[in-house]
Each structure stands twice: as C-alpha cells, then as structure tokens.
Amino acid sequence: MTAKHAPTVRELLLEAAATIGRSRSIDHWQPSQSRWDAEELMIEVLGRPLDAAMRRSAISAAERRRFATMIARRVDGEPVAQIRGHFEFRGLDLHVRRGVFAPRASSELLAAEAISALRRAPRQRIGVDVATGAGPMALAMAHEVRSADVWGLDISPAAIRLCRQNARRIGAANAHFRVSDMLSALPSRLRDSVSVMTVHPPYVARNEVRILPREIRDFEPLHTLTDGSDDGLGMVRELAAAAHRWLRPGGVLLVEIGTYLARSCATTLRHGGLVDVRSKRDSLGVTRVISGLRPR
Ligand SMILES: C[S@@+](CC[C@H](N)C(=O)[O-])C[C@H]1O[C@@H](n2cnc3c(N)ncnc32)[C@H](O)[C@@H]1O
C-alpha cells in the first residue's frame, strides 16, 4: 500500500478556491476572488507570504485544520477580513470586528482623493470622516497627513471603540473619534474650517437590502448598509445640506457611492449648494467618488 502524500500548499489552495467558487453565499463579482480569498486565508494560517517554495511544501496537520475551518467560514459567507480579524488599508493593518463594517479595498480611492485634497489644503488642515466604521479613511488621512487634525464620527459606539484601538496601534495621535449621529458631536469650533469631509454612507436602498448577497446581508449590521431611505441617498442629502456650515470656503465634500448612484449623488451635492461637482471611478469599477466644493 502506498502512503498518501500530505497535500502541498498549492494543492490546498486550488481545492479551497474551487470550494469557495461554488458558494452561493458569495457574490463572485470578480473572477479571481475565490483564489485571492484562499491565498489570504492561507497567509493568515502560515503567518508569512506565499513564495514559490512555500507553495510546493506541505504544512502541518494543525495548520491544515485551521485552514479548513477558515475556508468553511468563508464558504458560509463570512468576509475574509472578519475571519482574519484584520484588514490592510493603504498599508495600515487595521483590526476588524464582527458588528463593525469591515473596510473594503474599493474605499481606497476615497482615501486617496481625501489625502491629496488634504495635502493641497492651506493650514490649518482639518479632515472629517462621517460614518467612519472601523476608521479606514480617518486613519489613512491622519497617518499620511501628520499636519492635519482628523475627526472620525460614527453612530455606533462599537465602531468608535475599534477606531480608537486602531488609532493607538498605528500611533495616530492626530485622529480623534466621537460617537455621533451624523455631525452632531463635531465640536462647534470647527464650523467653517473643515478642509476635507469624507463619507462612505450606508447607500443601499431600503427595499434592496434583501437582495444583497449573504456575505454582506448576514455579516454586516443593517445600519451599516442602509439609511432606510427609498433611494439610498438619505444620508448624502442630509450631509450635502449641512456641509457648507462646516467646510471652509473652497473645502471639499467627498462621497463614496455605488456607480449606479453616481448621477443622483452628484445632483444631490449640487442641490446642497456645492459647486464644481465631479465624479471619479475606481479601478475596480464598483464605486465612484463624487466631490463638491463649498463656494469661495
Ligand atoms: C458603509 S459603512 C462605512 C464605514 C467606513 N467608512 C468604511 O468605509 O469602511 C457605513 C457606516 O455608517 C455608520 N452610520 C449609519 N448611520 C449613521 C449616522 N446616522 N451617523 C453616523 N454614522 C452612521 C454605520 O455605523 C457604518 O459604520
């Protein structure tokens, strides 16, 4: 009888990617996503990058079991970031926790736009991220523009606790976080002085939540997905109307939104009195960043 060889990392990855690819809990909107998911989870198990030698080698039985458990959770729909417990956003390793919206790679465009606007802004530079979640935008701004003071606001106390932990971990002493319904907890001394305001709102229309893939619907809290409005733009309307009381003249509001909402979001910003409204598409083609300025 020949002894069965222990599977190599490469074989485990191929099998795991195929299993993930068959899951009906996952959207599968990117062809290579199953493979990337399997690789990310393997890296988590091994604690090091996957080079060619690593792919050819076998791993221990304990590592195989841990990998299999993670793959089963992914097949059930749980997002990779929640399984790993952390997510890399613009080079920052951020902690992620169930109950707080997990940052997405698609939000990197919003962060990039916000950071370059903040760098261009005259001093005193102030950034505000509304609906900050685990804090990716606020923390990226604070980390990359050290001369700025950045405020992250979220209605969820669990999100704000996580933001503060993430800020301590990356040493972002210039990031401040408040539990806040919209802008309600932003200090009034910041009126007319905000250089850049960002928001990635819960923009799924109320009636469309039920048709979201299980990996989103069942693993992110409802208030992180929808603001309860019919069109998904309730929060954007509120913010567009309030922004000019907080932005300095020439300051910018940046909104991350689904591509299908880009045009109505731009109209909403114009109705709020913002000017020079523009739309920029991310390289993945899923989101857009709509920007508008407070008139000078
Ligand atoms: C789509 S998530 C975005 C989180 C984060 N900005 C990101 O990109 O990862 C929307 C966030 O809006 C927050 N939120 C919902 N209603 C809010 C409100 N009225 N005021 C402030 N934040 C709110 C949720 O708690 C959630 O963290």
The ligand as an SDF file (V2000), in Angstrom:
LIG
                    3D

 27 29  0  0  0  0  0  0  0  0999 V2000
  -20.8420   51.5640    4.6650 C   0  0  0  0  0  0  0  0  0  0  0  0
  -20.2890   51.7660    6.3120 S   0  0  0  0  0  0  0  0  0  0  0  0
  -18.7890   52.6630    6.0210 C   0  0  0  0  0  0  0  0  0  0  0  0
  -17.7780   52.5180    7.1190 C   0  0  0  0  0  0  0  0  0  0  0  0
  -16.3880   53.0710    6.7640 C   0  0  0  0  0  0  0  0  0  0  0  0
  -16.4570   54.4590    6.3680 N   0  0  0  0  0  0  0  0  0  0  0  0
  -15.7280   52.2490    5.6790 C   0  0  0  0  0  0  0  0  0  0  0  0
  -15.6540   52.6870    4.5260 O   0  0  0  0  0  0  0  0  0  0  0  0
  -15.2740   51.1320    5.9690 O   0  0  0  0  0  0  0  0  0  0  0  0
  -21.4260   52.9930    6.9090 C   0  0  0  0  0  0  0  0  0  0  0  0
  -21.2010   53.4590    8.3390 C   0  0  0  0  0  0  0  0  0  0  0  0
  -22.2210   54.4410    8.6390 O   0  0  0  0  0  0  0  0  0  0  0  0
  -22.4820   54.4080   10.0140 C   0  0  0  0  0  0  0  0  0  0  0  0
  -23.7370   55.1430   10.2640 N   0  0  0  0  0  0  0  0  0  0  0  0
  -25.0040   54.7500    9.9730 C   0  0  0  0  0  0  0  0  0  0  0  0
  -25.8850   55.7110   10.3140 N   0  0  0  0  0  0  0  0  0  0  0  0
  -25.1550   56.7460   10.8160 C   0  0  0  0  0  0  0  0  0  0  0  0
  -25.4850   58.0420   11.3350 C   0  0  0  0  0  0  0  0  0  0  0  0
  -26.7590   58.4660   11.3930 N   0  0  0  0  0  0  0  0  0  0  0  0
  -24.4940   58.8410   11.7650 N   0  0  0  0  0  0  0  0  0  0  0  0
  -23.1920   58.4150   11.7080 C   0  0  0  0  0  0  0  0  0  0  0  0
  -22.8110   57.2060   11.2450 N   0  0  0  0  0  0  0  0  0  0  0  0
  -23.7790   56.3830   10.7870 C   0  0  0  0  0  0  0  0  0  0  0  0
  -22.5050   52.9200   10.3070 C   0  0  0  0  0  0  0  0  0  0  0  0
  -22.3460   52.6380   11.6790 O   0  0  0  0  0  0  0  0  0  0  0  0
  -21.3360   52.4240    9.4310 C   0  0  0  0  0  0  0  0  0  0  0  0
  -20.1420   52.3740   10.1930 O   0  0  0  0  0  0  0  0  0  0  0  0
  1  2  1  0
  2  3  1  0
  2 10  1  0
  3  4  1  0
  4  5  1  0
  5  6  1  0
  5  7  1  0
  7  8  2  0
  7  9  1  0
 10 11  1  0
 11 12  1  0
 11 26  1  0
 12 13  1  0
 13 14  1  0
 13 24  1  0
 14 15  1  0
 14 23  1  0
 15 16  2  0
 16 17  1  0
 17 18  1  0
 17 23  2  0
 18 19  1  0
 18 20  2  0
 20 21  1  0
 21 22  2  0
 22 23  1  0
 24 25  1  0
 24 26  1  0
 26 27  1  0
M  CHG  2   2   1   9  -1
M  END
$$$$
